[in-house]
Amino acid sequence: MTTSQHVLACIDGSAVTESVCDYAAWYASKLNLPVGLLHVSEVPASTRRDLSGAIGVNSRQFLLEELTQMDEQRAKVVNSYSNALVQDAKSHIQSDFEDVAIRIYQRRGKLLPAIEHFKTENRAIVMGRRGEDHKNSRINIGSQIETVARASDVPILICSETFKAPSSYMIAFDGSKTAIKAAWMVARSPVLKGLQGHIVMIGSHNDAAKQSLSAAAAQLEAAGFIVAAHHLSAADAVNGLLAFQTENNIDIMVVGAYGHSKLQQLFLGSTTTEIIASTLSPVILVR
């Protein structure tokens, strides 16, 4: 297994697959890294059952052979679909990002173990906001996003709409350790450099919060970023952030991911999930 890094694009054949490919290629191009196209096929459940007792030995053996053939055929179909999907995705990326190298990974099982298999190679992960399992649902975030975000220590870009090369970004900042880390990670990466940046805090009008906001903005400026700091008032932090995004035509958001534990989230809710579910713009999660 190679030890060089990549930007891992998790594709599943849903409507957001092209968006995932494009944003992964854009991200990778900023870092001069390849895209790793990952498709994970869930292993189909066997159609074979215990057929003992009800019928004779010969009949039971015949049916088991038939069902074994059905299992093999299903596995072939799954493999063929996966092969077609990754090749189509590769062609799609190459049509717009000729200079981005592409690696193809096909695995069986669950998504998180597949992602963790490449843990040392992942520089960033790109996922679709709405996965195949939610394509007909009012819920517009895939069930895997929080699971992957809580287990990952690299940025995760969540997208859904047709790709648009970002020209501006905003960091949702609340003075927490997660938000401070998000600003730090932006400052040390070339991905958003050269774009118009905003670091936005809602509420928390105390000296410590103001100093934390100023320090984060100064860190970005010292790293050569173009950034403006904003300390705003709003009844609801998520609504305030989304209003700022809309009013200023922000192309991409950076959010500290899941600062609360799952137990705390049961009582407090998740600002991270609210933001992801409430904007169609791409979101970079930093945990």
GUKE-661658 format. One line per 5 residues: number of its first residue (from 1); for each residue x, y, z of C-alpha. Coordinates in Angstrom, 2 decimals, padded with zeros to 5 digits. Layout:
NUM) X,Y,Z | ...
END
This chain:
1) 000.00,000.00,000.00 | 001.36,003.39,-000.94 | 002.01,005.86,001.83 | 001.54,009.03,-000.21 | -001.51,011.12,000.59
6) -004.70,011.67,-001.37 | -008.07,013.41,-001.13 | -010.58,010.60,-000.61 | -013.84,010.96,-002.57 | -016.60,008.67,-001.24
11) -018.97,007.89,-004.11 | -022.13,005.79,-004.06 | -023.86,006.40,-007.39 | -026.39,008.84,-005.92 | -027.27,012.18,-007.50
16) -024.44,013.92,-005.61 | -021.67,011.72,-007.04 | -020.57,014.22,-009.71 | -020.48,017.01,-007.12 | -018.32,014.85,-004.83
21) -015.94,014.11,-007.72 | -015.63,017.77,-008.71 | -015.08,019.14,-005.21 | -012.57,016.37,-004.46 | -010.66,017.20,-007.65
26) -010.74,020.93,-006.82 | -009.49,020.26,-003.29 | -006.79,017.89,-004.54 | -005.63,020.37,-007.18 | -005.03,022.97,-004.47
31) -002.78,020.52,-002.63 | -001.18,018.94,-005.70 | -002.45,015.54,-004.56 | -004.31,012.73,-006.32 | -007.97,011.93,-005.79
36) -008.73,008.55,-004.28 | -012.10,007.39,-005.63 | -013.65,005.08,-003.05 | -016.73,002.96,-003.70 | -017.85,000.58,-000.98
41) -020.24,-002.22,-001.92 | -022.32,-003.69,000.85 | -022.04,-007.46,000.73 | -025.47,-008.79,-000.39 | -027.17,-011.04,002.12
46) -027.20,-014.67,001.04 | -030.46,-015.98,-000.35 | -029.67,-019.40,001.11 | -031.64,-020.59,004.12 | -031.81,-023.75,006.21
51) -034.12,-025.92,004.16 | -033.90,-029.03,006.33 | -036.89,-031.05,007.38 | -039.61,-029.91,005.03 | -038.38,-031.61,001.88
56) -036.25,-034.54,000.82 | -032.47,-034.55,000.67 | -032.28,-034.49,-003.12 | -034.72,-031.61,-003.47 | -032.95,-029.65,-000.72
61) -029.55,-030.11,-002.36 | -030.93,-028.97,-005.71 | -032.41,-025.80,-004.19 | -029.19,-025.00,-002.33 | -027.25,-025.25,-005.58
66) -029.76,-022.94,-007.27 | -029.51,-020.40,-004.44 | -025.71,-020.56,-004.49 | -025.80,-019.67,-008.18 | -028.12,-016.75,-007.38
71) -025.67,-015.49,-004.73 | -022.82,-015.68,-007.21 | -024.85,-013.82,-009.84 | -025.75,-011.07,-007.38 | -022.10,-010.68,-006.44
76) -021.18,-010.34,-010.14 | -023.81,-007.64,-010.63 | -022.54,-005.72,-007.59 | -018.97,-005.91,-008.90 | -020.02,-004.80,-012.39
81) -021.91,-001.82,-010.95 | -018.92,-000.81,-008.83 | -016.55,-001.08,-011.80 | -018.82,001.03,-014.00 | -019.32,003.63,-011.28
86) -015.63,004.24,-010.56 | -014.73,004.34,-014.26 | -017.50,006.87,-014.97 | -016.33,008.95,-012.00 | -012.74,008.83,-013.23
91) -013.78,009.97,-016.71 | -015.87,012.78,-015.21 | -012.91,014.13,-013.22 | -010.50,013.83,-016.14 | -012.82,015.86,-018.37
96) -012.45,018.97,-016.15 | -009.31,018.36,-014.07 | -006.79,016.90,-016.49 | -003.81,017.41,-014.17 | -005.31,015.61,-011.17
101) -004.12,012.02,-010.77 | -006.73,009.44,-009.81 | -006.53,006.30,-007.72 | -009.38,003.81,-007.60 | -010.37,001.89,-004.49
106) -013.20,-000.66,-004.39 | -014.03,-002.40,-001.16 | -016.75,-004.59,000.33 | -018.45,-003.96,003.66 | -019.16,-000.69,005.50
111) -018.02,002.83,004.66 | -016.26,003.80,007.91 | -013.91,000.78,008.06 | -013.07,001.38,004.40 | -012.20,005.03,005.12
116) -010.18,004.07,008.18 | -008.22,001.58,006.07 | -006.68,004.64,004.34 | -006.29,006.63,007.58 | -002.60,007.39,007.09
121) -003.15,008.47,003.49 | -006.24,010.65,003.88 | -005.43,014.36,003.70 | -009.12,015.19,003.39 | -012.40,013.35,002.78
126) -015.21,014.45,000.46 | -018.75,013.14,000.92 | -022.18,013.92,-000.50 | -024.70,015.65,001.74 | -027.48,013.35,000.61
131) -026.55,009.72,000.20 | -028.29,007.00,-001.75 | -030.21,005.97,001.39 | -031.86,009.40,001.70 | -032.44,010.30,-001.93
136) -036.24,010.26,-001.55 | -036.35,011.59,002.01 | -036.90,015.05,003.44 | -033.72,014.53,005.45 | -030.96,015.99,003.32
141) -027.88,014.73,005.09 | -026.59,011.21,004.66 | -026.63,008.92,007.67 | -022.87,008.37,007.44 | -021.72,011.99,007.83
146) -021.68,012.26,011.62 | -020.24,008.76,012.02 | -017.33,009.55,009.69 | -016.79,013.06,011.10 | -016.55,011.83,014.70
151) -013.99,009.18,013.70 | -011.81,011.36,011.45 | -009.04,013.80,012.27 | -008.81,015.31,008.77 | -011.15,017.88,007.17
156) -014.33,016.53,005.61 | -015.93,018.46,002.76 | -019.70,017.92,002.46 | -021.33,018.91,-000.83 | -024.48,018.38,-002.86
161) -024.99,021.00,-005.55 | -023.30,021.35,-008.94 | -019.66,022.33,-008.54 | -018.75,025.99,-008.45 | -015.13,027.00,-007.90
166) -015.25,028.90,-004.59 | -014.15,032.52,-004.48 | -015.07,033.19,-000.83 | -015.36,031.32,002.44 | -016.46,031.87,006.01
171) -015.40,030.24,009.26 | -018.18,029.78,011.81 | -016.44,030.79,015.03 | -017.65,030.52,018.62 | -014.37,030.63,020.53
176) -014.46,026.90,021.31 | -011.43,024.64,020.99 | -012.97,023.11,017.88 | -013.49,026.53,016.25 | -009.96,027.63,017.13
181) -008.63,024.41,015.58 | -010.72,025.05,012.44 | -009.16,028.50,012.01 | -005.70,027.03,012.65 | -006.19,024.31,010.02
186) -007.38,026.85,007.44 | -004.30,029.00,008.16 | -001.85,026.16,007.57 | -003.43,024.86,004.35 | -003.28,026.37,000.84
191) -006.80,025.20,-000.06 | -008.60,028.49,000.74 | -005.65,030.84,000.28 | -006.36,033.68,-002.14 | -010.11,033.56,-001.53
196) -011.98,036.32,000.29 | -012.32,035.08,003.85 | -014.64,035.91,006.71 | -014.52,034.69,010.30 | -017.92,035.14,011.90
201) -018.96,035.00,015.56 | -022.58,035.25,016.66 | -023.27,036.49,020.21 | -020.74,035.83,023.01 | -020.18,039.56,023.58
206) -017.51,039.27,026.25 | -013.86,040.23,026.26 | -012.56,036.65,026.10 | -014.68,035.85,023.04 | -013.64,039.06,021.29
211) -009.97,038.37,021.98 | -010.32,034.83,020.67 | -011.94,036.11,017.45 | -009.23,038.74,016.97 | -006.47,036.19,017.59
216) -007.93,033.77,015.03 | -008.21,036.54,012.41 | -004.65,037.70,013.14 | -003.38,034.13,012.73 | -004.99,033.89,009.29
221) -003.65,037.29,008.23 | -000.15,036.36,009.41 | -000.36,033.28,007.17 | -001.15,035.48,004.16 | -004.93,035.06,004.07
226) -007.41,037.77,003.15 | -009.87,037.76,006.04 | -012.37,040.04,007.78 | -013.61,039.39,011.33 | -017.30,039.90,012.16
231) -018.91,039.88,015.62 | -022.68,039.88,015.13 | -025.86,039.63,017.16 | -028.66,037.18,016.36 | -031.34,035.36,018.32
236) -030.14,032.05,016.91 | -026.51,031.32,016.03 | -027.26,029.02,013.07 | -029.76,031.45,011.54 | -027.30,034.30,012.05
241) -024.50,032.41,010.29 | -026.73,031.37,007.40 | -028.06,034.92,007.01 | -024.49,036.23,006.81 | -023.65,033.60,004.24
246) -026.62,034.54,002.06 | -026.13,038.30,002.35 | -022.44,038.06,001.45 | -022.68,035.32,-001.21 | -020.28,033.05,000.65
251) -019.32,030.03,-001.46 | -018.03,027.64,001.21 | -018.35,027.34,005.00 | -015.85,025.99,007.52 | -017.41,024.58,010.69
256) -015.99,022.93,013.78 | -017.52,019.45,013.73 | -019.48,017.91,016.59 | -017.88,019.60,019.57 | -020.35,017.88,021.91
261) -020.40,014.19,022.69 | -023.24,012.07,021.36 | -024.81,012.05,024.84 | -024.67,015.84,025.10 | -026.11,016.11,021.61
266) -029.25,014.28,022.72 | -030.02,017.21,025.02 | -028.38,020.13,023.21 | -028.85,019.23,019.57 | -026.05,019.65,017.06
271) -025.17,023.03,015.57 | -022.99,021.17,013.07 | -025.91,019.07,011.78 | -028.20,022.11,011.66 | -025.75,024.01,009.48
276) -025.13,021.07,007.14 | -028.88,020.46,006.78 | -029.75,024.14,006.26 | -027.35,025.21,003.51 | -026.85,023.90,-000.01
281) -023.33,025.32,-000.10 | -020.37,023.03,000.55 | -019.28,022.75,004.18 | -015.82,021.82,005.43 | -016.01,020.04,008.79
286) -013.02,020.21,011.12 | -013.06,018.10,014.29
END
